[in-house]
């Protein structure tokens, strides 16, 4: 595996870790948006409607949301 591909995978993994390891008292939506914005992908998230059409406050949907976020990050982190 070359260094660029490894760096890309590390960045995706770090972002997913940061999103999935937020404290229970924190707002999942806001923290996820912050991570996406930190990566400069907030406009693409808006176009993809990543933050719409989901109940971000319901813990039951967290795994589904994490999967959507993972696919989004894989698609846009080059």
C-alpha positions, 0 to 999 in steps of 0.5 A, spaced: 500 500 500 502 506 498 503 512 502 497 516 499 492 511 500 494 509 507 494 516 509 487 517 506 485 511 510 488 513 516 484 520 515 477 516 514 479 512 520 480 518 525 474 522 523 470 516 524 473 514 531 472 522 532 465 521 530 463 515 534 467 516 540 463 522 542 460 522 550 453 520 551 452 527 553 454 531 547 450 532 541 451 527 536 449 531 530 453 537 532 459 533 533 458 530 526 457 536 523 464 539 526 468 533 524 465 534 517 466 541 517 473 540 519 475 536 513 472 542 509 466 537 506 460 541 509 458 543 502 458 536 499 454 534 505 449 539 504 449 537 497 448 530 499 443 531 504 447 528 509 444 531 515 437 531 513 432 525 513 434 522 519 433 522 526 440 524 529 437 524 536 435 517 536 440 512 539 437 506 535 439 510 528 446 511 530 449 505 527 445 507 520 448 514 521 455 512 522 454 507 516 452 513 511 457 517 514 463 512 512 460 512 505 460 519 505 467 520 507 470 514 503 467 518 497 469 525 498 476 524 501 481 523 496 
